[in-house]
Amino acid sequence: MTSPVASTSWAAGQQATISWEDDGQSPTLKDLGPCKVSVYVGSQIQQTLIQEVVPSVDVSTTSSVVFTPDASKGENSNQ
């Protein structure tokens, strides 16, 4: 992941971007193939789904997705 970073804050109803790049380590993005992209909050141990962004994107040929955070999912936050 290259964006968002820990200090990123998204506002509901305004477009936001999630982006990534291959770091050259295994598994490569080509090895992963289609992936689901979603927004979660929580710790490394416990994650809670906030919003699905896209059900399937080939991360080896696409480097970002743009979406609009849903206001019904909660208050503006940087969590």
C-alpha positions as CSV (number, residue, x, y, z in Angstrom):
1,M,0.0,0.0,0.0
2,T,1.3,3.4,-0.9
3,S,-1.9,5.3,0.0
4,P,-3.5,5.8,2.4
5,V,-0.8,6.2,5.1
6,A,-1.4,6.2,8.8
7,S,-2.1,10.0,9.0
8,T,-4.6,10.0,6.1
9,S,-8.1,11.3,6.9
10,W,-11.0,10.7,4.5
11,A,-14.2,12.8,4.4
12,A,-17.5,11.1,3.7
13,G,-18.9,12.0,0.3
14,Q,-15.5,13.1,-1.1
15,Q,-13.5,10.9,-3.5
16,A,-10.6,9.1,-2.0
17,T,-7.8,7.0,-3.6
18,I,-6.3,3.7,-2.4
19,S,-3.0,2.9,-4.3
20,W,-0.4,0.2,-4.2
21,E,2.8,-0.9,-5.9
22,D,4.8,-4.1,-6.1
23,D,7.8,-4.2,-3.7
24,G,9.5,-6.9,-5.6
25,Q,9.2,-9.4,-2.8
26,S,7.2,-12.7,-2.9
27,P,4.3,-12.9,-3.4
28,T,4.4,-10.4,-6.2
29,L,1.3,-8.6,-7.3
30,K,1.2,-10.8,-10.4
31,D,1.1,-13.8,-8.1
32,L,-1.9,-12.4,-6.2
33,G,-4.1,-11.7,-9.2
34,P,-7.6,-10.4,-8.6
35,C,-8.1,-9.0,-5.1
36,K,-11.0,-7.5,-3.1
37,V,-10.3,-4.0,-1.9
38,S,-12.1,-2.8,1.3
39,V,-11.7,-0.3,4.1
40,Y,-11.2,-1.7,7.6
41,V,-10.5,-0.3,11.0
42,G,-8.8,-1.9,14.0
43,S,-5.6,-3.4,15.0
44,Q,-3.3,-6.0,13.3
45,I,-5.1,-8.6,15.3
46,Q,-8.8,-7.5,15.0
47,Q,-10.1,-5.8,11.9
48,T,-13.7,-4.6,11.3
49,L,-15.0,-4.1,7.7
50,I,-16.3,-0.5,7.2
51,Q,-16.9,-0.4,3.4
52,E,-16.2,-2.6,0.4
53,V,-14.5,-0.5,-2.3
54,V,-14.4,-3.0,-5.2
55,P,-15.2,-6.7,-5.1
56,S,-12.4,-7.6,-7.6
57,V,-9.5,-5.8,-9.2
58,D,-6.4,-7.2,-10.8
59,V,-3.7,-5.6,-8.7
60,S,-1.0,-6.6,-11.2
61,T,-2.4,-4.4,-13.9
62,T,-4.1,-1.7,-11.8
63,S,-2.3,0.4,-9.3
64,S,-5.2,2.3,-7.6
65,V,-8.9,2.6,-7.1
66,V,-10.9,5.7,-6.5
67,F,-14.1,5.5,-4.3
68,T,-16.3,7.7,-2.2
69,P,-16.4,6.9,1.5
70,D,-20.0,6.3,2.6
71,A,-21.3,8.8,5.2
72,S,-23.6,6.1,6.6
73,K,-20.6,4.1,7.8
74,G,-19.5,6.5,10.5
75,E,-18.0,9.9,11.3
76,N,-15.0,11.3,9.4
77,S,-11.9,9.6,10.8
78,N,-8.2,8.8,10.3
79,Q,-8.5,5.4,11.9
